[in-house]
Amino acid sequence: MEIKATLLPGQNGTKQLLLVKLRIGYGETGLREQVKAAGGRWDPEKKRWELPYAEAAKLRLLERIVEE
């Protein structure tokens, strides 16, 4: 599977975050709260959650990454 992600500059231009889009169901409230606590944000246009790849890996959500 090819992962399409967005690179964002980190603080002071020293680090970059690799953002991935995640598929999380409407009824998965607990999981949504975990993603929000890990820095995730909702993209209303794409109807997907965005989260840094490293955080998605920590939460064991790599199988939920979707291509755009």
PDB file of N, CA, C and O in Angstrom, chain B, residues numbered from 101:
ATOM      1  N   MET B 101       0.842  -1.174   0.000  1.00  0.00           N
ATOM      2  CA  MET B 101       0.000   0.000   0.000  1.00  0.00           C
ATOM      3  C   MET B 101       0.888   1.237   0.000  1.00  0.00           C
ATOM      4  O   MET B 101       1.835   1.333   0.781  1.00  0.00           O
ATOM      5  N   GLU B 102       0.584   2.155  -0.857  1.00  0.00           N
ATOM      6  CA  GLU B 102       1.310   3.421  -0.907  1.00  0.00           C
ATOM      7  C   GLU B 102       0.598   4.407   0.011  1.00  0.00           C
ATOM      8  O   GLU B 102      -0.616   4.592  -0.087  1.00  0.00           O
ATOM      9  N   ILE B 103       1.355   5.035   0.900  1.00  0.00           N
ATOM     10  CA  ILE B 103       0.776   5.997   1.836  1.00  0.00           C
ATOM     11  C   ILE B 103       0.988   7.395   1.291  1.00  0.00           C
ATOM     12  O   ILE B 103       2.118   7.827   1.061  1.00  0.00           O
ATOM     13  N   LYS B 104      -0.121   8.097   1.090  1.00  0.00           N
ATOM     14  CA  LYS B 104      -0.044   9.497   0.682  1.00  0.00           C
ATOM     15  C   LYS B 104      -0.221  10.323   1.942  1.00  0.00           C
ATOM     16  O   LYS B 104      -1.168  10.118   2.701  1.00  0.00           O
ATOM     17  N   ALA B 105       0.680  11.244   2.159  1.00  0.00           N
ATOM     18  CA  ALA B 105       0.640  12.041   3.372  1.00  0.00           C
ATOM     19  C   ALA B 105       1.061  13.465   3.072  1.00  0.00           C
ATOM     20  O   ALA B 105       1.575  13.770   1.996  1.00  0.00           O
ATOM     21  N   THR B 106       0.835  14.319   4.034  1.00  0.00           N
ATOM     22  CA  THR B 106       1.176  15.724   3.923  1.00  0.00           C
ATOM     23  C   THR B 106       2.324  16.028   4.870  1.00  0.00           C
ATOM     24  O   THR B 106       2.263  15.666   6.045  1.00  0.00           O
ATOM     25  N   LEU B 107       3.362  16.682   4.385  1.00  0.00           N
ATOM     26  CA  LEU B 107       4.461  17.111   5.244  1.00  0.00           C
ATOM     27  C   LEU B 107       4.215  18.545   5.685  1.00  0.00           C
ATOM     28  O   LEU B 107       3.980  19.428   4.861  1.00  0.00           O
ATOM     29  N   LEU B 108       4.272  18.763   6.974  1.00  0.00           N
ATOM     30  CA  LEU B 108       4.113  20.103   7.522  1.00  0.00           C
ATOM     31  C   LEU B 108       5.387  20.485   8.243  1.00  0.00           C
ATOM     32  O   LEU B 108       5.981  19.643   8.917  1.00  0.00           O
ATOM     33  N   PRO B 109       5.830  21.737   8.123  1.00  0.00           N
ATOM     34  CA  PRO B 109       7.033  22.147   8.845  1.00  0.00           C
ATOM     35  C   PRO B 109       6.774  22.145  10.343  1.00  0.00           C
ATOM     36  O   PRO B 109       5.682  22.484  10.798  1.00  0.00           O
ATOM     37  N   GLY B 110       7.777  21.764  11.090  1.00  0.00           N
ATOM     38  CA  GLY B 110       7.670  21.783  12.543  1.00  0.00           C
ATOM     39  C   GLY B 110       8.081  23.139  13.085  1.00  0.00           C
ATOM     40  O   GLY B 110       8.269  24.095  12.333  1.00  0.00           O
ATOM     41  N   GLN B 111       8.217  23.207  14.386  1.00  0.00           N
ATOM     42  CA  GLN B 111       8.607  24.462  15.015  1.00  0.00           C
ATOM     43  C   GLN B 111       9.994  24.871  14.552  1.00  0.00           C
ATOM     44  O   GLN B 111      10.887  24.032  14.433  1.00  0.00           O
ATOM     45  N   ASN B 112      10.171  26.130  14.296  1.00  0.00           N
ATOM     46  CA  ASN B 112      11.443  26.709  13.872  1.00  0.00           C
ATOM     47  C   ASN B 112      11.994  26.050  12.612  1.00  0.00           C
ATOM     48  O   ASN B 112      13.189  26.158  12.337  1.00  0.00           O
ATOM     49  N   GLY B 113      11.159  25.379  11.854  1.00  0.00           N
ATOM     50  CA  GLY B 113      11.588  24.751  10.617  1.00  0.00           C
ATOM     51  C   GLY B 113      12.537  23.573  10.807  1.00  0.00           C
ATOM     52  O   GLY B 113      13.176  23.142   9.847  1.00  0.00           O
ATOM     53  N   THR B 114      12.644  23.042  12.028  1.00  0.00           N
ATOM     54  CA  THR B 114      13.619  21.990  12.283  1.00  0.00           C
ATOM     55  C   THR B 114      13.058  20.584  12.103  1.00  0.00           C
ATOM     56  O   THR B 114      13.799  19.666  11.751  1.00  0.00           O
ATOM     57  N   LYS B 115      11.780  20.407  12.335  1.00  0.00           N
ATOM     58  CA  LYS B 115      11.172  19.084  12.212  1.00  0.00           C
ATOM     59  C   LYS B 115      10.027  19.152  11.217  1.00  0.00           C
ATOM     60  O   LYS B 115       9.478  20.221  10.948  1.00  0.00           O
ATOM     61  N   GLN B 116       9.684  18.015  10.686  1.00  0.00           N
ATOM     62  CA  GLN B 116       8.519  17.943   9.823  1.00  0.00           C
ATOM     63  C   GLN B 116       7.604  16.843  10.345  1.00  0.00           C
ATOM     64  O   GLN B 116       8.059  15.807  10.829  1.00  0.00           O
ATOM     65  N   LEU B 117       6.322  17.091  10.237  1.00  0.00           N
ATOM     66  CA  LEU B 117       5.329  16.101  10.631  1.00  0.00           C
ATOM     67  C   LEU B 117       4.717  15.498   9.380  1.00  0.00           C
ATOM     68  O   LEU B 117       4.344  16.214   8.451  1.00  0.00           O
ATOM     69  N   LEU B 118       4.618  14.202   9.363  1.00  0.00           N
ATOM     70  CA  LEU B 118       3.985  13.493   8.271  1.00  0.00           C
ATOM     71  C   LEU B 118       2.546  13.224   8.699  1.00  0.00           C
ATOM     72  O   LEU B 118       2.297  12.376   9.556  1.00  0.00           O
ATOM     73  N   LEU B 119       1.593  13.952   8.098  1.00  0.00           N
ATOM     74  CA  LEU B 119       0.184  13.774   8.440  1.00  0.00           C
ATOM     75  C   LEU B 119      -0.454  12.741   7.532  1.00  0.00           C
ATOM     76  O   LEU B 119      -0.228  12.733   6.322  1.00  0.00           O
ATOM     77  N   VAL B 120      -1.256  11.870   8.129  1.00  0.00           N
ATOM     78  CA  VAL B 120      -1.987  10.871   7.358  1.00  0.00           C
ATOM     79  C   VAL B 120      -3.476  11.042   7.628  1.00  0.00           C
ATOM     80  O   VAL B 120      -3.876  11.567   8.667  1.00  0.00           O
ATOM     81  N   LYS B 121      -4.287  10.594   6.682  1.00  0.00           N
ATOM     82  CA  LYS B 121      -5.746  10.632   6.833  1.00  0.00           C
ATOM     83  C   LYS B 121      -6.201   9.277   7.355  1.00  0.00           C
ATOM     84  O   LYS B 121      -5.737   8.234   6.896  1.00  0.00           O
ATOM     85  N   LEU B 122      -7.115   9.304   8.322  1.00  0.00           N
ATOM     86  CA  LEU B 122      -7.596   8.077   8.943  1.00  0.00           C
ATOM     87  C   LEU B 122      -9.097   7.927   8.777  1.00  0.00           C
ATOM     88  O   LEU B 122      -9.839   8.909   8.799  1.00  0.00           O
ATOM     89  N   ARG B 123      -9.533   6.698   8.612  1.00  0.00           N
ATOM     90  CA  ARG B 123     -10.951   6.352   8.551  1.00  0.00           C
ATOM     91  C   ARG B 123     -11.376   5.920   9.954  1.00  0.00           C
ATOM     92  O   ARG B 123     -10.902   4.911  10.477  1.00  0.00           O
ATOM     93  N   ILE B 124     -12.271   6.694  10.548  1.00  0.00           N
ATOM     94  CA  ILE B 124     -12.815   6.366  11.859  1.00  0.00           C
ATOM     95  C   ILE B 124     -14.323   6.528  11.771  1.00  0.00           C
ATOM     96  O   ILE B 124     -14.819   7.584  11.380  1.00  0.00           O
ATOM     97  N   GLY B 125     -15.037   5.499  12.129  1.00  0.00           N
ATOM     98  CA  GLY B 125     -16.495   5.498  12.020  1.00  0.00           C
ATOM     99  C   GLY B 125     -17.165   6.466  12.981  1.00  0.00           C
ATOM    100  O   GLY B 125     -16.621   6.802  14.033  1.00  0.00           O
ATOM    101  N   TYR B 126     -18.346   6.904  12.602  1.00  0.00           N
ATOM    102  CA  TYR B 126     -19.113   7.872  13.398  1.00  0.00           C
ATOM    103  C   TYR B 126     -19.353   7.356  14.813  1.00  0.00           C
ATOM    104  O   TYR B 126     -19.277   8.120  15.775  1.00  0.00           O
ATOM    105  N   GLY B 127     -19.637   6.087  14.940  1.00  0.00           N
ATOM    106  CA  GLY B 127     -19.956   5.513  16.247  1.00  0.00           C
ATOM    107  C   GLY B 127     -18.747   5.171  17.104  1.00  0.00           C
ATOM    108  O   GLY B 127     -18.907   4.723  18.239  1.00  0.00           O
ATOM    109  N   GLU B 128     -17.557   5.370  16.590  1.00  0.00           N
ATOM    110  CA  GLU B 128     -16.345   5.029  17.334  1.00  0.00           C
ATOM    111  C   GLU B 128     -15.881   6.216  18.188  1.00  0.00           C
ATOM    112  O   GLU B 128     -14.790   6.755  18.002  1.00  0.00           O
ATOM    113  N   THR B 129     -16.734   6.593  19.113  1.00  0.00           N
ATOM    114  CA  THR B 129     -16.512   7.789  19.924  1.00  0.00           C
ATOM    115  C   THR B 129     -15.221   7.710  20.731  1.00  0.00           C
ATOM    116  O   THR B 129     -14.460   8.676  20.775  1.00  0.00           O
ATOM    117  N   GLY B 130     -14.971   6.586  21.360  1.00  0.00           N
ATOM    118  CA  GLY B 130     -13.766   6.432  22.175  1.00  0.00           C
ATOM    119  C   GLY B 130     -12.501   6.592  21.347  1.00  0.00           C
ATOM    120  O   GLY B 130     -11.542   7.237  21.770  1.00  0.00           O
ATOM    121  N   LEU B 131     -12.512   5.997  20.166  1.00  0.00           N
ATOM    122  CA  LEU B 131     -11.359   6.093  19.278  1.00  0.00           C
ATOM    123  C   LEU B 131     -11.164   7.527  18.788  1.00  0.00           C
ATOM    124  O   LEU B 131     -10.036   8.014  18.704  1.00  0.00           O
ATOM    125  N   ARG B 132     -12.268   8.197  18.464  1.00  0.00           N
ATOM    126  CA  ARG B 132     -12.172   9.604  18.049  1.00  0.00           C
ATOM    127  C   ARG B 132     -11.549  10.452  19.150  1.00  0.00           C
ATOM    128  O   ARG B 132     -10.727  11.325  18.872  1.00  0.00           O
ATOM    129  N   GLU B 133     -11.930  10.204  20.383  1.00  0.00           N
ATOM    130  CA  GLU B 133     -11.382  10.956  21.512  1.00  0.00           C
ATOM    131  C   GLU B 133      -9.886  10.686  21.668  1.00  0.00           C
ATOM    132  O   GLU B 133      -9.126  11.598  21.995  1.00  0.00           O
ATOM    133  N   GLN B 134      -9.454   9.441  21.437  1.00  0.00           N
ATOM    134  CA  GLN B 134      -8.023   9.117  21.502  1.00  0.00           C
ATOM    135  C   GLN B 134      -7.251   9.867  20.416  1.00  0.00           C
ATOM    136  O   GLN B 134      -6.166  10.395  20.658  1.00  0.00           O
ATOM    137  N   VAL B 135      -7.826   9.903  19.225  1.00  0.00           N
ATOM    138  CA  VAL B 135      -7.173  10.588  18.110  1.00  0.00           C
ATOM    139  C   VAL B 135      -7.082  12.090  18.404  1.00  0.00           C
ATOM    140  O   VAL B 135      -6.044  12.703  18.153  1.00  0.00           O
ATOM    141  N   LYS B 136      -8.140  12.679  18.925  1.00  0.00           N
ATOM    142  CA  LYS B 136      -8.112  14.102  19.272  1.00  0.00           C
ATOM    143  C   LYS B 136      -7.067  14.374  20.342  1.00  0.00           C
ATOM    144  O   LYS B 136      -6.337  15.361  20.260  1.00  0.00           O
ATOM    145  N   ALA B 137      -6.989  13.509  21.341  1.00  0.00           N
ATOM    146  CA  ALA B 137      -6.014  13.683  22.428  1.00  0.00           C
ATOM    147  C   ALA B 137      -4.579  13.569  21.910  1.00  0.00           C
ATOM    148  O   ALA B 137      -3.661  14.155  22.483  1.00  0.00           O
ATOM    149  N   ALA B 138      -4.390  12.815  20.829  1.00  0.00           N
ATOM    150  CA  ALA B 138      -3.054  12.638  20.248  1.00  0.00           C
ATOM    151  C   ALA B 138      -2.710  13.744  19.249  1.00  0.00           C
ATOM    152  O   ALA B 138      -1.660  13.698  18.609  1.00  0.00           O
ATOM    153  N   GLY B 139      -3.594  14.738  19.115  1.00  0.00           N
ATOM    154  CA  GLY B 139      -3.315  15.855  18.221  1.00  0.00           C
ATOM    155  C   GLY B 139      -4.015  15.773  16.879  1.00  0.00           C
ATOM    156  O   GLY B 139      -3.723  16.560  15.978  1.00  0.00           O
ATOM    157  N   GLY B 140      -4.929  14.835  16.735  1.00  0.00           N
ATOM    158  CA  GLY B 140      -5.654  14.696  15.476  1.00  0.00           C
ATOM    159  C   GLY B 140      -6.672  15.800  15.276  1.00  0.00           C
ATOM    160  O   GLY B 140      -7.137  16.427  16.228  1.00  0.00           O
ATOM    161  N   ARG B 141      -7.005  16.023  14.017  1.00  0.00           N
ATOM    162  CA  ARG B 141      -8.054  17.008  13.717  1.00  0.00           C
ATOM    163  C   ARG B 141      -8.933  16.477  12.598  1.00  0.00           C
ATOM    164  O   ARG B 141      -8.491  15.709  11.745  1.00  0.00           O
ATOM    165  N   TRP B 142     -10.171  16.899  12.622  1.00  0.00           N
ATOM    166  CA  TRP B 142     -11.182  16.486  11.654  1.00  0.00           C
ATOM    167  C   TRP B 142     -11.083  17.355  10.419  1.00  0.00           C
ATOM    168  O   TRP B 142     -11.001  18.579  10.528  1.00  0.00           O
ATOM    169  N   ASP B 143     -11.089  16.740   9.241  1.00  0.00           N
ATOM    170  CA  ASP B 143     -11.124  17.463   7.974  1.00  0.00           C
ATOM    171  C   ASP B 143     -12.539  17.312   7.428  1.00  0.00           C
ATOM    172  O   ASP B 143     -12.874  16.272   6.862  1.00  0.00           O
ATOM    173  N   PRO B 144     -13.382  18.347   7.593  1.00  0.00           N
ATOM    174  CA  PRO B 144     -14.786  18.218   7.192  1.00  0.00           C
ATOM    175  C   PRO B 144     -14.971  18.058   5.686  1.00  0.00           C
ATOM    176  O   PRO B 144     -15.952  17.457   5.246  1.00  0.00           O
ATOM    177  N   GLU B 145     -14.043  18.587   4.891  1.00  0.00           N
ATOM    178  CA  GLU B 145     -14.143  18.453   3.437  1.00  0.00           C
ATOM    179  C   GLU B 145     -13.967  17.005   2.993  1.00  0.00           C
ATOM    180  O   GLU B 145     -14.739  16.488   2.185  1.00  0.00           O
ATOM    181  N   LYS B 146     -12.942  16.366   3.536  1.00  0.00           N
ATOM    182  CA  LYS B 146     -12.629  14.982   3.149  1.00  0.00           C
ATOM    183  C   LYS B 146     -13.334  13.962   4.027  1.00  0.00           C
ATOM    184  O   LYS B 146     -13.359  12.771   3.717  1.00  0.00           O
ATOM    185  N   LYS B 147     -13.909  14.445   5.134  1.00  0.00           N
ATOM    186  CA  LYS B 147     -14.577  13.579   6.108  1.00  0.00           C
ATOM    187  C   LYS B 147     -13.637  12.490   6.611  1.00  0.00           C
ATOM    188  O   LYS B 147     -13.974  11.307   6.656  1.00  0.00           O
ATOM    189  N   ARG B 148     -12.451  12.940   6.984  1.00  0.00           N
ATOM    190  CA  ARG B 148     -11.398  12.062   7.507  1.00  0.00           C
ATOM    191  C   ARG B 148     -10.685  12.764   8.649  1.00  0.00           C
ATOM    192  O   ARG B 148     -10.678  13.993   8.733  1.00  0.00           O
ATOM    193  N   TRP B 149     -10.090  11.976   9.520  1.00  0.00           N
ATOM    194  CA  TRP B 149      -9.256  12.513  10.584  1.00  0.00           C
ATOM    195  C   TRP B 149      -7.824  12.602  10.093  1.00  0.00           C
ATOM    196  O   TRP B 149      -7.364  11.719   9.370  1.00  0.00           O
ATOM    197  N   GLU B 150      -7.113  13.649  10.472  1.00  0.00           N
ATOM    198  CA  GLU B 150      -5.698  13.810  10.159  1.00  0.00           C
ATOM    199  C   GLU B 150      -4.907  13.677  11.455  1.00  0.00           C
ATOM    200  O   GLU B 150      -5.278  14.227  12.492  1.00  0.00           O
ATOM    201  N   LEU B 151      -3.817  12.937  11.368  1.00  0.00           N
ATOM    202  CA  LEU B 151      -3.000  12.688  12.542  1.00  0.00           C
ATOM    203  C   LEU B 151      -1.565  12.458  12.084  1.00  0.00           C
ATOM    204  O   LEU B 151      -1.350  11.854  11.033  1.00  0.00           O
ATOM    205  N   PRO B 152      -0.576  12.926  12.848  1.00  0.00           N
ATOM    206  CA  PRO B 152       0.801  12.606  12.481  1.00  0.00           C
ATOM    207  C   PRO B 152       1.005  11.091  12.421  1.00  0.00           C
ATOM    208  O   PRO B 152       0.474  10.347  13.246  1.00  0.00           O
ATOM    209  N   TYR B 153       1.775  10.655  11.441  1.00  0.00           N
ATOM    210  CA  TYR B 153       2.013   9.226  11.233  1.00  0.00           C
ATOM    211  C   TYR B 153       2.515   8.551  12.509  1.00  0.00           C
ATOM    212  O   TYR B 153       2.058   7.462  12.854  1.00  0.00           O
ATOM    213  N   ALA B 154       3.439   9.184  13.202  1.00  0.00           N
ATOM    214  CA  ALA B 154       4.006   8.583  14.415  1.00  0.00           C
ATOM    215  C   ALA B 154       2.930   8.338  15.464  1.00  0.00           C
ATOM    216  O   ALA B 154       2.957   7.320  16.156  1.00  0.00           O
ATOM    217  N   GLU B 155       1.983   9.265  15.585  1.00  0.00           N
ATOM    218  CA  GLU B 155       0.896   9.094  16.550  1.00  0.00           C
ATOM    219  C   GLU B 155      -0.057   7.992  16.102  1.00  0.00           C
ATOM    220  O   GLU B 155      -0.541   7.214  16.923  1.00  0.00           O
ATOM    221  N   ALA B 156      -0.324   7.927  14.807  1.00  0.00           N
ATOM    222  CA  ALA B 156      -1.178   6.852  14.281  1.00  0.00           C
ATOM    223  C   ALA B 156      -0.541   5.492  14.570  1.00  0.00           C
ATOM    224  O   ALA B 156      -1.235   4.532  14.903  1.00  0.00           O
ATOM    225  N   ALA B 157       0.777   5.419  14.439  1.00  0.00           N
ATOM    226  CA  ALA B 157       1.484   4.164  14.720  1.00  0.00           C
ATOM    227  C   ALA B 157       1.392   3.817  16.203  1.00  0.00           C
ATOM    228  O   ALA B 157       1.164   2.660  16.556  1.00  0.00           O
ATOM    229  N   LYS B 158       1.567   4.807  17.070  1.00  0.00           N
ATOM    230  CA  LYS B 158       1.474   4.571  18.520  1.00  0.00           C
ATOM    231  C   LYS B 158       0.095   4.039  18.908  1.00  0.00           C
ATOM    232  O   LYS B 158      -0.027   3.176  19.777  1.00  0.00           O
ATOM    233  N   LEU B 159      -0.938   4.567  18.252  1.00  0.00           N
ATOM    234  CA  LEU B 159      -2.310   4.146  18.551  1.00  0.00           C
ATOM    235  C   LEU B 159      -2.713   2.879  17.783  1.00  0.00           C
ATOM    236  O   LEU B 159      -3.844   2.408  17.896  1.00  0.00           O
ATOM    237  N   ARG B 160      -1.775   2.338  17.005  1.00  0.00           N
ATOM    238  CA  ARG B 160      -2.016   1.130  16.199  1.00  0.00           C
ATOM    239  C   ARG B 160      -3.164   1.320  15.209  1.00  0.00           C
ATOM    240  O   ARG B 160      -4.055   0.480  15.091  1.00  0.00           O
ATOM    241  N   LEU B 161      -3.114   2.452  14.503  1.00  0.00           N
ATOM    242  CA  LEU B 161      -4.167   2.793  13.542  1.00  0.00           C
ATOM    243  C   LEU B 161      -3.677   2.769  12.101  1.00  0.00           C
ATOM    244  O   LEU B 161      -4.357   3.296  11.220  1.00  0.00           O
ATOM    245  N   LEU B 162      -2.528   2.180  11.837  1.00  0.00           N
ATOM    246  CA  LEU B 162      -1.970   2.206  10.493  1.00  0.00           C
ATOM    247  C   LEU B 162      -2.884   1.541   9.471  1.00  0.00           C
ATOM    248  O   LEU B 162      -2.891   1.935   8.305  1.00  0.00           O
ATOM    249  N   GLU B 163      -3.646   0.550   9.886  1.00  0.00           N
ATOM    250  CA  GLU B 163      -4.561  -0.116   8.946  1.00  0.00           C
ATOM    251  C   GLU B 163      -5.750   0.770   8.579  1.00  0.00           C
ATOM    252  O   GLU B 163      -6.499   0.447   7.657  1.00  0.00           O
ATOM    253  N   ARG B 164      -5.928   1.876   9.287  1.00  0.00           N
ATOM    254  CA  ARG B 164      -7.026   2.800   8.996  1.00  0.00           C
ATOM    255  C   ARG B 164      -6.614   3.959   8.112  1.00  0.00           C
ATOM    256  O   ARG B 164      -7.441   4.813   7.794  1.00  0.00           O
ATOM    257  N   ILE B 165      -5.354   4.008   7.709  1.00  0.00           N
ATOM    258  CA  ILE B 165      -4.887   5.078   6.812  1.00  0.00           C
ATOM    259  C   ILE B 165      -5.552   4.900   5.462  1.00  0.00           C
ATOM    260  O   ILE B 165      -5.610   3.795   4.922  1.00  0.00           O
ATOM    261  N   VAL B 166      -6.055   6.004   4.923  1.00  0.00           N
ATOM    262  CA  VAL B 166      -6.724   5.971   3.617  1.00  0.00           C
ATOM    263  C   VAL B 166      -5.983   6.877   2.660  1.00  0.00           C
ATOM    264  O   VAL B 166      -5.391   7.883   3.051  1.00  0.00           O
ATOM    265  N   GLU B 167      -6.030   6.490   1.383  1.00  0.00           N
ATOM    266  CA  GLU B 167      -5.453   7.326   0.345  1.00  0.00           C
ATOM    267  C   GLU B 167      -6.469   8.373  -0.045  1.00  0.00           C
ATOM    268  O   GLU B 167      -7.676   8.155   0.060  1.00  0.00           O
ATOM    269  N   GLU B 168      -5.978   9.506  -0.495  1.00  0.00           N
ATOM    270  CA  GLU B 168      -6.891  10.591  -0.874  1.00  0.00           C
ATOM    271  C   GLU B 168      -7.405  10.403  -2.264  1.00  0.00           C
ATOM    272  O   GLU B 168      -8.186  11.221  -2.750  1.00  0.00           O
TER     273      GLU B 168
END
